[in-house]
Amino acid sequence: MLWKNNQFFTDIPFPKVKDRPLIVAHPGAHMNYLASWNVMVDNEAPFVLVCDDLSPAYPDGWWSAHSQNNAEYFARISNPQGIGQAYRNPDLGFQNLLIHRAIEAKKGLKDYPFIDIMYTDFPEIFLERGFDFSSEEPVLLQAASLLSSKVRNEGLIIFDLKNASQDISLPKGLIEINEDISWEYMGKAEWFIIPKGVDLIHTGNQDVQAVIYKVRNKNKFPDCFDFLASLMKERRLSIDELESINHLPPRWPFHIHQSEYIDAWLRHAEFGGAEPFLHPMPLDSAWKNNEYKEWIQWLMQHPRQLRPQERNERKMKIGEVNVTFVHGDILDHLDWLESINASLVLRRKLLTKCLEKNPYLIKNSVNLQPRWDINPIPNLKWSGIESSPDLIKSMIELCNTETLATISYGNGSMESLNESLDKMNVDGKNLIIFHLDASDYHNHESH
């Protein structure tokens, strides 16, 4: 609810957008991101909430504080590009996304194309010359120029009063911030219990009270689709690649599943004594099945928003194997490889880099140089004319899916590849070879 000039309004004046989520920033949020999350959940419209903090309060870093009725509330999904961790809730009925980035707020501000809603409870982090103790101006206005520099015209500033003094005096009416930006006072808002929200007990902010300003900004901003594509891997796929997705994204590979949870709970009940079992009941997935299908379909109907990674590829059939050569770095194409359920068969160092960027690929990956186990290919030699004999045959036998992805090996010649594949009886297998040297596999006459 909103109070303005002693009048009561049931609606908060959130910006309205079409065919995209609201972009919400909450810098320096720590645990209070739960408050900004609840405010956006109460709006019941698609949103992306990005929280930049040098010490983020990740939902899976302290489970009990981020659960609801002893059940997991946030499910982790693929990391955004660059830095950060991503989460969502599958039960809200509209698109939602939470991003935590371990980055200083001023630096993080540069990444946004624009911001629809700036949620702040600690505006001091945007002071450009330190706090002016001689000024009677509240810190919110001292920081206002940088704080609202990326907030687009008609966007909002939501100033959470959690950390504010009881007797704080904030200006009303129209406030000129600089020659390009002004704020209009909209009123004082309050949010109480939000049924689909998360418990705020650990934030010290059980209900939310805030002052709202509407921003007038003369500056022009680019569109947001490059930014959104950096946050969600599905936006980095082509229409054809989206069409090929035939499975629900699995649970984050390093979080326990429900069956594992039940086993752990039973062990704790028998042997754990009086200590409470703190881990909440895990969600099955970050998505409902129909919701994910609808999301993929929606993306295909809005191709202008997609930012697929281009691939320089050529295809052929050698023997019974469908072969795709990709001239490029395998690290740039991991989203695609995951979408086609590829099995990475690589040496330890490169495989580690791949799994750091996309941990979901771990399920079907094969480490050719395990640190503790026996090497699956004894006396492995990767490069040169003395490379292990029948190396590709061994890798195909180790592959865990119908599609094997690896990099150039041996001397990178078509002759040796043809010789190996022609004599193999592996009908229906797909082989993807990434190569950085343009001369590798240059004789591409098909068989």
RASUL-V629374 format. One record per residue. RES is the residue in three letters. NEAR is the number of other ideal C-beta (glycine too) atoms within 12 Angstrom. D_CENTER is the distance of its C-alpha to the mean C-alpha in whole Angstrom. Layout:
res:RES near:NEAR d_center:D_CENTER
res:RES near:NEAR d_center:D_CENTER
This chain:
res:MET near:21 d_center:31
res:LEU near:27 d_center:32
res:TRP near:21 d_center:36
res:LYS near:23 d_center:37
res:ASN near:13 d_center:41
res:ASN near:9 d_center:42
res:GLN near:12 d_center:40
res:PHE near:14 d_center:38
res:PHE near:18 d_center:35
res:THR near:12 d_center:33
res:ASP near:17 d_center:30
res:ILE near:31 d_center:28
res:PRO near:25 d_center:28
res:PHE near:29 d_center:24
res:PRO near:32 d_center:23
res:LYS near:17 d_center:23
res:VAL near:25 d_center:21
res:LYS near:11 d_center:22
res:ASP near:19 d_center:19
res:ARG near:29 d_center:16
res:PRO near:35 d_center:14
res:LEU near:41 d_center:16
res:ILE near:37 d_center:14
res:VAL near:45 d_center:15
res:ALA near:47 d_center:15
res:HIS near:50 d_center:16
res:PRO near:43 d_center:17
res:GLY near:39 d_center:19
res:ALA near:41 d_center:18
res:HIS near:33 d_center:18
res:MET near:32 d_center:19
res:ASN near:37 d_center:20
res:TYR near:45 d_center:16
res:LEU near:46 d_center:17
res:ALA near:46 d_center:20
res:SER near:46 d_center:18
res:TRP near:46 d_center:16
res:ASN near:41 d_center:19
res:VAL near:42 d_center:20
res:MET near:45 d_center:18
res:VAL near:38 d_center:18
res:ASP near:31 d_center:22
res:ASN near:35 d_center:22
res:GLU near:22 d_center:21
res:ALA near:26 d_center:19
res:PRO near:30 d_center:15
res:PHE near:39 d_center:13
res:VAL near:41 d_center:10
res:LEU near:46 d_center:11
res:VAL near:48 d_center:10
res:CYS near:43 d_center:12
res:ASP near:39 d_center:13
res:ASP near:33 d_center:16
res:LEU near:21 d_center:18
res:SER near:19 d_center:18
res:PRO near:35 d_center:15
res:ALA near:31 d_center:15
res:TYR near:30 d_center:13
res:PRO near:39 d_center:13
res:ASP near:32 d_center:14
res:GLY near:21 d_center:16
res:TRP near:21 d_center:19
res:TRP near:28 d_center:19
res:SER near:24 d_center:22
res:ALA near:28 d_center:21
res:HIS near:38 d_center:18
res:SER near:28 d_center:20
res:GLN near:31 d_center:22
res:ASN near:13 d_center:25
res:ASN near:19 d_center:25
res:ALA near:24 d_center:22
res:GLU near:37 d_center:18
res:TYR near:37 d_center:16
res:PHE near:43 d_center:13
res:ALA near:38 d_center:11
res:ARG near:38 d_center:8
res:ILE near:40 d_center:6
res:SER near:37 d_center:5
res:ASN near:31 d_center:4
res:PRO near:35 d_center:4
res:GLN near:28 d_center:7
res:GLY near:19 d_center:10
res:ILE near:24 d_center:9
res:GLY near:31 d_center:7
res:GLN near:34 d_center:6
res:ALA near:37 d_center:4
res:TYR near:41 d_center:7
res:ARG near:41 d_center:9
res:ASN near:38 d_center:13
res:PRO near:33 d_center:15
res:ASP near:26 d_center:18
res:LEU near:33 d_center:18
res:GLY near:17 d_center:19
res:PHE near:26 d_center:17
res:GLN near:36 d_center:13
res:ASN near:40 d_center:11
res:LEU near:44 d_center:8
res:LEU near:45 d_center:8
res:ILE near:47 d_center:6
res:HIS near:40 d_center:9
res:ARG near:37 d_center:10
res:ALA near:24 d_center:13
res:ILE near:28 d_center:15
res:GLU near:20 d_center:18
res:ALA near:36 d_center:18
res:LYS near:24 d_center:20
res:LYS near:20 d_center:19
res:GLY near:33 d_center:15
res:LEU near:31 d_center:17
res:LYS near:18 d_center:18
res:ASP near:31 d_center:15
res:TYR near:37 d_center:15
res:PRO near:28 d_center:17
res:PHE near:35 d_center:18
res:ILE near:42 d_center:18
res:ASP near:40 d_center:19
res:ILE near:43 d_center:19
res:MET near:50 d_center:20
res:TYR near:48 d_center:20
res:THR near:45 d_center:22
res:ASP near:39 d_center:24
res:PHE near:30 d_center:25
res:PRO near:39 d_center:25
res:GLU near:24 d_center:27
res:ILE near:34 d_center:24
res:PHE near:36 d_center:25
res:LEU near:26 d_center:29
res:GLU near:19 d_center:30
res:ARG near:11 d_center:33
res:GLY near:14 d_center:33
res:PHE near:19 d_center:34
res:ASP near:16 d_center:38
res:PHE near:10 d_center:40
res:SER near:8 d_center:43
res:SER near:15 d_center:41
res:GLU near:12 d_center:41
res:GLU near:22 d_center:38
res:PRO near:25 d_center:35
res:VAL near:28 d_center:32
res:LEU near:41 d_center:30
res:LEU near:34 d_center:32
res:GLN near:25 d_center:33
res:ALA near:34 d_center:29
res:ALA near:33 d_center:29
res:SER near:29 d_center:29
res:LEU near:29 d_center:26
res:LEU near:41 d_center:24
res:SER near:42 d_center:24
res:SER near:30 d_center:25
res:LYS near:38 d_center:21
res:VAL near:42 d_center:22
res:ARG near:34 d_center:23
res:ASN near:24 d_center:27
res:GLU near:24 d_center:27
res:GLY near:39 d_center:24
res:LEU near:43 d_center:24
res:ILE near:48 d_center:24
res:ILE near:52 d_center:24
res:PHE near:42 d_center:26
res:ASP near:40 d_center:25
res:LEU near:30 d_center:29
res:LYS near:34 d_center:28
res:ASN near:26 d_center:29
res:ALA near:24 d_center:32
res:SER near:12 d_center:35
res:GLN near:9 d_center:37
res:ASP near:8 d_center:39
res:ILE near:21 d_center:37
res:SER near:14 d_center:38
res:LEU near:28 d_center:36
res:PRO near:22 d_center:37
res:LYS near:18 d_center:38
res:GLY near:16 d_center:38
res:LEU near:16 d_center:37
res:ILE near:27 d_center:36
res:GLU near:19 d_center:36
res:ILE near:31 d_center:33
res:ASN near:21 d_center:34
res:GLU near:11 d_center:36
res:ASP near:20 d_center:33
res:ILE near:31 d_center:31
res:SER near:26 d_center:33
res:TRP near:36 d_center:32
res:GLU near:28 d_center:33
res:TYR near:28 d_center:34
res:MET near:34 d_center:32
res:GLY near:30 d_center:33
res:LYS near:30 d_center:32
res:ALA near:36 d_center:30
res:GLU near:28 d_center:30
res:TRP near:33 d_center:27
res:PHE near:18 d_center:29
res:ILE near:18 d_center:27
res:ILE near:26 d_center:25
res:PRO near:17 d_center:25
res:LYS near:22 d_center:21
res:GLY near:33 d_center:20
res:VAL near:42 d_center:20
res:ASP near:28 d_center:23
res:LEU near:31 d_center:23
res:ILE near:19 d_center:26
res:HIS near:22 d_center:24
res:THR near:30 d_center:23
res:GLY near:18 d_center:27
res:ASN near:32 d_center:26
res:GLN near:22 d_center:27
res:ASP near:26 d_center:28
res:VAL near:39 d_center:26
res:GLN near:28 d_center:29
res:ALA near:39 d_center:28
res:VAL near:39 d_center:30
res:ILE near:40 d_center:28
res:TYR near:42 d_center:29
res:LYS near:34 d_center:29
res:VAL near:40 d_center:28
res:ARG near:25 d_center:30
res:ASN near:33 d_center:29
res:LYS near:16 d_center:31
res:ASN near:23 d_center:28
res:LYS near:11 d_center:27
res:PHE near:21 d_center:23
res:PRO near:14 d_center:21
res:ASP near:19 d_center:19
res:CYS near:30 d_center:15
res:PHE near:26 d_center:14
res:ASP near:20 d_center:14
res:PHE near:34 d_center:11
res:LEU near:40 d_center:9
res:ALA near:30 d_center:9
res:SER near:30 d_center:8
res:LEU near:41 d_center:5
res:MET near:39 d_center:5
res:LYS near:38 d_center:8
res:GLU near:40 d_center:10
res:ARG near:39 d_center:11
res:ARG near:32 d_center:12
res:LEU near:34 d_center:14
res:SER near:26 d_center:18
res:ILE near:21 d_center:20
res:ASP near:16 d_center:22
res:GLU near:29 d_center:19
res:LEU near:32 d_center:17
res:GLU near:19 d_center:21
res:SER near:20 d_center:21
res:ILE near:28 d_center:18
res:ASN near:15 d_center:20
res:HIS near:19 d_center:19
res:LEU near:22 d_center:16
res:PRO near:37 d_center:13
res:PRO near:27 d_center:14
res:ARG near:29 d_center:14
res:TRP near:32 d_center:12
res:PRO near:22 d_center:15
res:PHE near:17 d_center:16
res:HIS near:31 d_center:16
res:ILE near:22 d_center:19
res:HIS near:21 d_center:20
res:GLN near:20 d_center:23
res:SER near:14 d_center:26
res:GLU near:17 d_center:25
res:TYR near:26 d_center:25
res:ILE near:17 d_center:28
res:ASP near:14 d_center:30
res:ALA near:22 d_center:28
res:TRP near:23 d_center:30
res:LEU near:14 d_center:33
res:ARG near:14 d_center:34
res:HIS near:18 d_center:33
res:ALA near:15 d_center:35
res:GLU near:11 d_center:38
res:PHE near:12 d_center:38
res:GLY near:15 d_center:35
res:GLY near:10 d_center:38
res:ALA near:8 d_center:38
res:GLU near:9 d_center:34
res:PRO near:14 d_center:32
res:PHE near:23 d_center:29
res:LEU near:19 d_center:26
res:HIS near:25 d_center:23
res:PRO near:31 d_center:22
res:MET near:26 d_center:22
res:PRO near:30 d_center:19
res:LEU near:33 d_center:18
res:ASP near:23 d_center:18
res:SER near:26 d_center:15
res:ALA near:39 d_center:12
res:TRP near:32 d_center:14
res:LYS near:23 d_center:17
res:ASN near:17 d_center:19
res:ASN near:13 d_center:20
res:GLU near:25 d_center:17
res:TYR near:27 d_center:15
res:LYS near:21 d_center:18
res:GLU near:17 d_center:19
res:TRP near:32 d_center:15
res:ILE near:31 d_center:16
res:GLN near:17 d_center:19
res:TRP near:23 d_center:18
res:LEU near:34 d_center:16
res:MET near:25 d_center:19
res:GLN near:16 d_center:22
res:HIS near:22 d_center:20
res:PRO near:20 d_center:20
res:ARG near:18 d_center:20
res:GLN near:28 d_center:16
res:LEU near:29 d_center:15
res:ARG near:27 d_center:15
res:PRO near:26 d_center:16
res:GLN near:28 d_center:17
res:GLU near:17 d_center:21
res:ARG near:26 d_center:23
res:ASN near:17 d_center:26
res:GLU near:21 d_center:27
res:ARG near:24 d_center:31
res:LYS near:19 d_center:32
res:MET near:24 d_center:35
res:LYS near:22 d_center:36
res:ILE near:34 d_center:38
res:GLY near:26 d_center:40
res:GLU near:19 d_center:38
res:VAL near:35 d_center:35
res:ASN near:25 d_center:33
res:VAL near:37 d_center:31
res:THR near:33 d_center:29
res:PHE near:35 d_center:29
res:VAL near:33 d_center:26
res:HIS near:28 d_center:27
res:GLY near:27 d_center:24
res:ASP near:21 d_center:22
res:ILE near:36 d_center:20
res:LEU near:29 d_center:17
res:ASP near:24 d_center:16
res:HIS near:36 d_center:16
res:LEU near:38 d_center:14
res:ASP near:38 d_center:12
res:TRP near:36 d_center:16
res:LEU near:40 d_center:17
res:GLU near:38 d_center:15
res:SER near:32 d_center:16
res:ILE near:33 d_center:19
res:ASN near:28 d_center:19
res:ALA near:39 d_center:21
res:SER near:33 d_center:22
res:LEU near:44 d_center:22
res:VAL near:43 d_center:25
res:LEU near:42 d_center:25
res:ARG near:31 d_center:27
res:ARG near:24 d_center:25
res:LYS near:17 d_center:24
res:LEU near:29 d_center:22
res:LEU near:32 d_center:21
res:THR near:23 d_center:20
res:LYS near:22 d_center:18
res:CYS near:37 d_center:16
res:LEU near:29 d_center:15
res:GLU near:16 d_center:14
res:LYS near:29 d_center:11
res:ASN near:37 d_center:11
res:PRO near:29 d_center:12
res:TYR near:34 d_center:13
res:LEU near:40 d_center:16
res:ILE near:25 d_center:18
res:LYS near:23 d_center:19
res:ASN near:30 d_center:21
res:SER near:39 d_center:22
res:VAL near:35 d_center:25
res:ASN near:31 d_center:26
res:LEU near:34 d_center:29
res:GLN near:24 d_center:30
res:PRO near:19 d_center:29
res:ARG near:13 d_center:30
res:TRP near:8 d_center:32
res:ASP near:11 d_center:32
res:ILE near:13 d_center:35
res:ASN near:20 d_center:34
res:PRO near:25 d_center:34
res:ILE near:29 d_center:36
res:PRO near:13 d_center:38
res:ASN near:16 d_center:39
res:LEU near:28 d_center:36
res:LYS near:21 d_center:37
res:TRP near:29 d_center:34
res:SER near:18 d_center:36
res:GLY near:15 d_center:39
res:ILE near:15 d_center:42
res:GLU near:14 d_center:43
res:SER near:25 d_center:39
res:SER near:26 d_center:39
res:PRO near:19 d_center:41
res:ASP near:20 d_center:40
res:LEU near:37 d_center:36
res:ILE near:41 d_center:34
res:LYS near:29 d_center:36
res:SER near:28 d_center:35
res:MET near:41 d_center:32
res:ILE near:38 d_center:32
res:GLU near:20 d_center:34
res:LEU near:26 d_center:31
res:CYS near:32 d_center:28
res:ASN near:23 d_center:26
res:THR near:27 d_center:26
res:GLU near:21 d_center:28
res:THR near:31 d_center:26
res:LEU near:42 d_center:26
res:ALA near:43 d_center:24
res:THR near:40 d_center:26
res:ILE near:39 d_center:27
res:SER near:35 d_center:30
res:TYR near:40 d_center:33
res:GLY near:31 d_center:37
res:ASN near:24 d_center:38
res:GLY near:28 d_center:36
res:SER near:25 d_center:39
res:MET near:29 d_center:39
res:GLU near:20 d_center:42
res:SER near:27 d_center:41
res:LEU near:40 d_center:38
res:ASN near:24 d_center:41
res:GLU near:21 d_center:43
res:SER near:30 d_center:40
res:LEU near:35 d_center:39
res:ASP near:21 d_center:42
res:LYS near:17 d_center:44
res:MET near:26 d_center:41
res:ASN near:14 d_center:41
res:VAL near:25 d_center:37
res:ASP near:14 d_center:37
res:GLY near:18 d_center:34
res:LYS near:30 d_center:32
res:ASN near:30 d_center:29
res:LEU near:40 d_center:29
res:ILE near:43 d_center:26
res:ILE near:45 d_center:27
res:PHE near:37 d_center:26
res:HIS near:32 d_center:28
res:LEU near:21 d_center:28
res:ASP near:20 d_center:32
res:ALA near:16 d_center:33
res:SER near:16 d_center:36
res:ASP near:27 d_center:35
res:TYR near:38 d_center:36
res:HIS near:19 d_center:37
res:ASN near:19 d_center:40
res:HIS near:26 d_center:38
res:GLU near:14 d_center:41
res:SER near:17 d_center:40
res:HIS near:20 d_center:42
